[in-house]
Amino acid sequence: MSTFPLHKNSPDSSSTGGPKRPPIILGAMFRAVGAYPSGWRYPGAHHDPHTDPDVIKATALEAERAGLDYIFFGDWLATGADLEFRDPYLAARIEPLSAVAFLSGVTSRIGLIATVNATYSDVYTLARISASVDRLSGGRLGLNIVTGAEPRAAANHGRDAHWDNEQRYDSATELVDALRLLWDSWGEGALVANQERGVYIDPTKLHRADFPGVHHPVAGPLNVLRPVQGHVPLVHAGTSERSRQLVHTRADLALVALPSLAAAKEATDNLRRGVAGTGRNPGAVKIITPVLPIIGSTLEEAWEIHDTLVSLVPVSPGQHDGREGFPTGRSIAVLDEVIGTAAGHDLEADVSAADAAAFNARGVHLLDLVKHRSGRVPGSKRPVRWRDVLVNHLVPYSVVVGTPQLIADYLQSWYQDGGVDGFNVLTPYLGDQFERFTREVVPELKSRGLFRGNYDGVTLRDQLGLAVPENQFQQSGINDAPATDSLPVAR
Ligand SMILES: Cc1cc2nc3c(=O)[nH]c(=O)nc-3n(C[C@H](O)[C@H](O)[C@H](O)COP(=O)(O)O)c2cc1C
């Protein structure tokens, strides 16, 4: 039985009766030791980053075998003992641009998206690396531009403090504009390489960026050819108003966390209106949302996997468990602040029906999450423990637990009724769960006509249905003075 609203329509017969929609976009959001905070502790799960290169390779090849559109690497610019408890996958990891450079030689079709932090990037270096990886991969690179939320990153980059929202987004906006100018350095025909005539470069087609930014002033030209994709597709992930402006004006994909299916349609409609408000085609930005499926052959098996993960999340009955980095208040006391009535209970004890009746609205919402994720209901044969309520409060992702068919129902409903274009699929732990997605959920989506599952085009842009941008220098003649002053003269 489906627990999600469902329409058995293919994209050809959209529920709105509107024009045909492109198939669902599916990306693998790679987190080596699992996206669930306790994933690395799951029996048999990959848990030692020393062997990450093998795991990165195997995951990318599995994703490619299933025809996923891309594999996606997030990033974080600091580490500390606290990450063990919060986001273990961030603690010690391969840097994303290095991962996609590695994969460009190991894979042949799948898109490769790396997160870069605009606040701490040097634009010329980033333009060089990204154009290079795009060329090395035959046009499969994407960049996720973020501005960062980790204050410790500042000291790692010689700064006194992490910039405020305005400064970070001023910098990110400049970075995108400067990157795109640098990528356009080599106009069509600029690299002549004619052996007979002895002409290597046509200087009239090689352009300087001469970008006068405050944060990212840069001269150019770039010493790497234009990316195969023209401009590498840009994802943006953020939550603030400035973040939305960056998406509206400049992004190709928006990675947005949406609180519920009920809220998703309004959010995706607003985002598309915002894009249209800047004069762009509202379909020019693909809206992607993260989802963390936990998959079992039966619903009961999926619940069991989820229960095991919940039981392995480090929580403490007191304010602190005494270990360095343990976040204060991962306890019943904190839950009490959230739901109003938890104080004094044992984490492993059951929430009685009378306890549940006294929960505030946030508590009721958490009980609803627990029910959907584990089939547990207070006072039933599958009772709710206080631990269940606390852990579901601590895990912020869109977790969906069920059989491959139920997971497909969920994705279908978010695509059809929530208006998202696709999903960044998180895996609770790397072991069997990713293969269950690629080998059981993906075929189900294909059989429903919702997912393409093969590589129609050559580049990531082709795959995502994004138009190739014209070279800005050719387009408007801006700044079209040839960059001859700094070029060596052939003798
Ligand atoms: C779905 C999603 C994924 C994100 N992934 C990353 C990431 O990998 N690395 C990072 O530094 N920030 C990441 N962020 C954080 C944002 O990019 C941004 O830096 C942070 O939220 C601060 O910007 P804001 O004020 O616009 O939210 C992510 C945000 C969202 C919503």
The ligand as an SDF file (V2000), in Angstrom:
LIG
                    3D

 31 33  0  0  0  0  0  0  0  0999 V2000
   20.9790   21.2430    0.1570 C   0  0  0  0  0  0  0  0  0  0  0  0
   22.1520   22.0590    0.5990 C   0  0  0  0  0  0  0  0  0  0  0  0
   23.4460   21.5470    0.4380 C   0  0  0  0  0  0  0  0  0  0  0  0
   24.5510   22.2840    0.8490 C   0  0  0  0  0  0  0  0  0  0  0  0
   25.8090   21.7840    0.6910 N   0  0  0  0  0  0  0  0  0  0  0  0
   26.8780   22.4930    1.1330 C   0  0  0  0  0  0  0  0  0  0  0  0
   28.1990   22.0000    1.0180 C   0  0  0  0  0  0  0  0  0  0  0  0
   28.4520   20.9210    0.5040 O   0  0  0  0  0  0  0  0  0  0  0  0
   29.2030   22.7560    1.5150 N   0  0  0  0  0  0  0  0  0  0  0  0
   29.0010   23.9730    2.1010 C   0  0  0  0  0  0  0  0  0  0  0  0
   29.9550   24.6230    2.5040 O   0  0  0  0  0  0  0  0  0  0  0  0
   27.7610   24.4460    2.2240 N   0  0  0  0  0  0  0  0  0  0  0  0
   26.7160   23.7510    1.7650 C   0  0  0  0  0  0  0  0  0  0  0  0
   25.4550   24.2470    1.9080 N   0  0  0  0  0  0  0  0  0  0  0  0
   25.3290   25.5010    2.6450 C   0  0  0  0  0  0  0  0  0  0  0  0
   25.0530   26.6710    1.7910 C   0  0  0  0  0  0  0  0  0  0  0  0
   25.6690   26.5820    0.5900 O   0  0  0  0  0  0  0  0  0  0  0  0
   25.4770   27.9820    2.3730 C   0  0  0  0  0  0  0  0  0  0  0  0
   26.8700   28.0700    2.3770 O   0  0  0  0  0  0  0  0  0  0  0  0
   25.0090   28.2100    3.7530 C   0  0  0  0  0  0  0  0  0  0  0  0
   23.7180   27.7180    3.9160 O   0  0  0  0  0  0  0  0  0  0  0  0
   25.0780   29.7170    4.0250 C   0  0  0  0  0  0  0  0  0  0  0  0
   24.3990   30.4330    3.0480 O   0  0  0  0  0  0  0  0  0  0  0  0
   22.9000   30.9000    3.2420 P   0  0  0  0  0  0  0  0  0  0  0  0
   22.9730   31.9810    4.2680 O   0  0  0  0  0  0  0  0  0  0  0  0
   22.4170   31.3650    1.9320 O   0  0  0  0  0  0  0  0  0  0  0  0
   22.1450   29.7180    3.7320 O   0  0  0  0  0  0  0  0  0  0  0  0
   24.3500   23.5420    1.4540 C   0  0  0  0  0  0  0  0  0  0  0  0
   23.0460   24.0460    1.6000 C   0  0  0  0  0  0  0  0  0  0  0  0
   21.9690   23.3360    1.1710 C   0  0  0  0  0  0  0  0  0  0  0  0
   20.6060   23.9290    1.3330 C   0  0  0  0  0  0  0  0  0  0  0  0
  1  2  1  0
  2  3  1  0
  2 30  2  0
  3  4  2  0
  4  5  1  0
  4 28  1  0
  5  6  2  0
  6  7  1  0
  6 13  1  0
  7  8  2  0
  7  9  1  0
  9 10  1  0
 10 11  2  0
 10 12  1  0
 12 13  2  0
 13 14  1  0
 14 15  1  0
 14 28  1  0
 15 16  1  0
 16 17  1  0
 16 18  1  0
 18 19  1  0
 18 20  1  0
 20 21  1  0
 20 22  1  0
 22 23  1  0
 23 24  1  0
 24 25  2  0
 24 26  1  0
 24 27  1  0
 28 29  2  0
 29 30  1  0
 30 31  1  0
M  END
$$$$
